[in-house]
Amino acid sequence: MPKVSKRRSFSRDFKLKLILRMESGANVRALSRQFSIKREILYRWRDALRRGGELALRSKAGRPKKAEALAMAAARGPAAKANDLAEARRQIAELEGKVGRQQLDLDFFKQALQRIEASPRPSIRPGATASSSRSKR
């Protein structure tokens, strides 16, 4: 019978203790081996704690409940809001630049279409030449 791996769940207190050990200088690789937890997960927990405080370290995996998400946003404080505002302004400036470049492209193609429409049409009569008149050299 194949081995079925069950996803483990860790308490918030356990995660906090490991993060405190990491930040106090403990070897992350040793902690990883000792508790059979991938180093990437340990670092993810540490980053979540730094971003959203203790509430970001949920006991269960998955999406946070609405109350938890609001509490995490409030815990991030005004500095995070300022970062979010700066990021939003950066994105707006980038999008405005794209819109400007697209407008230049539209103007170019509009002028090209006007020139094509203004040029003389080739004759469709049978036996007529479809090319323009000969140059007089």
N, C-alpha and C positions, 0 to 999 in steps of 0.2 A: 504494500500500500504506500503511495507517495506521501512524503512528508508535507503537511499543510502548515505554512507559517502563519501564525496569528500575529496581527499587529499589536505591539505592546503599547500600553498607555502609562504615562508617568505623571505623578502628581506635580502640582505647581511647586510645592516645597522641595521635592526631589530635584527638580530642574534648577531652582534657585541655589540649592546647596552645590550642585555641580558647577554652576556658573561662578559662584563665589570662589570655589576652589580653582577654577580656570584663571580668574582675575587675580588671585593671590599668588599666581606663578606656578601652579601645578602643571605638569606635563600633560598636554591635551591628548597625546597619543596613548599615554599610560591610562588616563581616565577612560578613554575610548575602549581600550582592551579590557580594563577592569570591569566595566559595566556592560560590555558588548553593545555599545552604541556608536554608530558611525560619527567620525569627527565632524562631518558636515552638519549633522544634526545638532551637535553641541554648539557649533558656531552659529547655527540658525537660531537656537534658543538664546544665545548671548545677544545676537543682533536684535531679536524681537524684544528682549528686555530693555535694551538701550533705546529702541524706537518707541515702545508703547508702555513701558513700565511693567510691573508685576502682572497686570491684567492681561498682557499680551502672551503670557505663558499659561495657556489654557491646559486643563487636565486632559481634555479629550481632543482628538484631532478633528479637523473639519472647520466649518465656517463658524465664526463667533456669533453669539446671539446679538440682537440689536442693542440690548442694554450694555453688553460687554464692548461692542464696537464704539458706542457713544462714550463709554467710560475711558476707553483707550485714547480716543481722539481728544478728550478733555485732559487726560494725563500728559499728552504730548506737549501741551502748553502753547504759548504764543510764538515761541521760536519756530515750532513746526508749522504753525499757521503762516508765519512770514516766509518760510521756505516754500510752502505750497503756493503762496501768492507769487513769489518770484518765479517758480516753475510755470505757473499759469501765464504770467506775463511773457516769459520766454517762448512758450508755445504759441501765444497770440502773435508775437512778433514774427515767428517762423512762418505761421500760416498767412500773415499779411504779405510776407515776402513771396510766398508761393502764388498768392492771388495776383500780385503785381506782375510776376513773370508770366503767368497765364494770360493776363490782360495784354502784355506786349505781344505774345504769340497770336492772340486773337486779332489784334490790330494788324499785324504783319499779314496774316492769312486773308483778312478782309480786304486789304489793299491789293493783294495778289489776285483775289477773285474779281475785284473791280477792274483791274487791268485786263484780265482774260475776257471778261464780259464786254469791255470796250473795244477789244481788238476785232478787226473785220472777220466775218464768218466766211469759211470756204463755200464756194458754190456747190450746190447739190445737183445741178443739171447734168444730164448724161453727156459724157464726153468733155466736161469742163475739168480744168485742172484743180486739184485740191490744195495746191501750194499757193503761196503768195506770188505777186507779180515779180518778174525778173528785175534784178538791179541793172541800172544803165551805167555800164562802165565805159 
